[in-house]
Amino acid sequence: MIGARLIAAGLAGLALASCATAPADVAPPPGSPTAASESRAARLARTLLAAERAEAADDGPALAEAAERLARIAPEAASEADEARLARWLEALPEDAPPMRGRALGPAYRSGTLDPGASATLEQTFLGGRAAQIVLRVAKGPDLRLTVRDQADRQVCDGRADPVECRWTPLYTQRHRIEIANDGPRVSKFYIVFD
């Protein structure tokens, strides 16, 4: 009887252990359902966080892995500071890294910080009839609020829990207003990806 209970407890422990999830900045295993369903924008946002954390921890192997993923995605930095940071991270690529092939242009991204109670407004044009996506990831600090409105001031997206992922298909090509707000008590550092 005791042996049966120990076996049942062990099986329950194994079942629970298999339910554990990886941290949001760890790449899902290639070929897994998560890897196949993850959008390019979400993959870039996760990879940017992984590169920043690896650099802060002075973890060369983790930074090299993040740099390889960044090179495959080929993002476009939206500011000089982001461009310099991306170049610094890409310097961690191993010298014998295989050549990257594929898309000439990748999704664009920008990083920033918001003080408590502050907000930032960005504008971005999305093409009509093509799926649009914005992903907002917090690197440090409280969650941020993301609101996206089209040219007619209609709300397209409103999200508050990290990560915020907005997906929609505009009827026609138009500019969208993107507001990021920090309603939390501390400074928040973030990455926003447009695809």
Residue pairs with C-beta under 8 A, 6 or more apart in sequence:
22 28
24 46
24 49
24 137
24 163
25 46
25 47
25 49
25 50
25 53
26 50
27 35
27 46
27 47
27 50
27 65
27 69
28 34
28 35
28 38
29 35
38 46
39 133
39 135
39 165
39 167
39 195
40 73
40 106
40 107
40 133
40 195
41 107
41 133
41 134
41 135
41 165
41 193
41 194
41 195
42 135
42 163
42 165
42 193
43 69
43 73
44 70
44 73
44 75
44 106
44 107
44 109
44 135
44 193
44 195
45 109
45 135
45 136
45 137
45 163
45 191
45 193
46 137
47 66
47 69
47 70
47 73
48 70
48 75
48 109
48 111
48 137
48 139
48 191
48 193
49 137
49 139
49 191
50 62
50 65
50 66
50 69
51 63
51 66
51 67
51 70
51 89
52 139
53 59
53 62
53 139
54 60
54 62
54 63
54 65
54 66
55 63
55 88
55 89
60 92
63 89
63 92
64 92
64 93
64 94
66 89
66 92
67 89
67 90
67 91
67 92
67 93
68 93
68 94
68 97
70 86
70 89
70 90
71 90
71 93
71 97
71 100
72 100
72 102
73 106
73 107
74 100
74 102
74 103
74 104
74 105
74 106
75 86
75 106
75 107
75 108
75 109
75 193
76 105
76 106
76 107
76 108
76 109
77 83
77 85
77 86
77 108
77 109
77 110
78 108
78 109
78 110
79 110
79 111
81 111
82 109
82 110
82 111
85 111
107 193
107 194
107 195
108 193
108 194
108 195
109 191
109 192
109 193
109 194
110 122
110 191
110 192
111 139
111 189
111 190
111 191
111 192
112 120
112 180
112 189
112 190
112 192
113 187
113 188
113 189
113 190
114 120
114 144
114 180
114 181
114 182
114 187
114 188
114 190
115 182
115 187
116 182
116 184
116 185
116 186
116 187
117 182
117 183
118 181
118 182
119 179
119 180
119 181
119 182
120 179
120 180
121 177
121 178
121 179
121 180
122 177
122 178
122 179
122 180
122 192
123 175
123 176
123 177
123 178
124 134
124 175
124 176
124 178
124 194
125 173
125 174
125 175
125 176
126 132
126 170
126 173
126 174
126 176
127 170
127 173
128 170
128 171
128 172
128 173
128 174
129 169
129 170
129 171
129 172
130 169
130 170
131 167
131 168
131 169
132 167
132 168
132 169
132 170
132 176
132 195
133 165
133 166
133 167
133 193
133 194
133 195
134 146
134 148
134 157
134 164
134 165
134 166
134 178
134 192
134 193
134 194
134 195
135 163
135 164
135 165
135 166
135 192
135 193
135 195
136 144
136 146
136 159
136 162
136 163
136 164
136 180
136 190
136 191
136 192
136 193
137 162
137 163
137 190
137 191
137 192
137 193
138 144
138 162
138 163
138 188
138 189
138 190
139 189
139 190
139 191
140 187
140 188
140 189
141 182
141 184
141 186
141 187
141 188
141 189
142 182
142 183
142 184
142 185
142 186
142 188
143 160
143 161
143 162
143 184
143 188
144 160
144 162
144 164
144 180
144 181
144 182
144 183
144 184
144 188
144 190
145 158
145 159
145 160
145 179
145 180
145 181
145 182
145 183
146 157
146 158
146 159
146 160
146 164
146 166
146 178
146 179
146 180
146 192
147 155
147 157
147 158
147 178
147 179
147 181
148 155
148 156
148 157
148 158
148 166
148 176
148 177
148 178
148 179
149 155
149 156
149 176
149 177
149 179
150 156
150 170
150 174
150 176
151 174
151 175
151 176
153 177
156 166
156 168
156 176
157 164
157 166
157 168
159 165
159 166
170 176
178 192
180 190
180 192
182 188
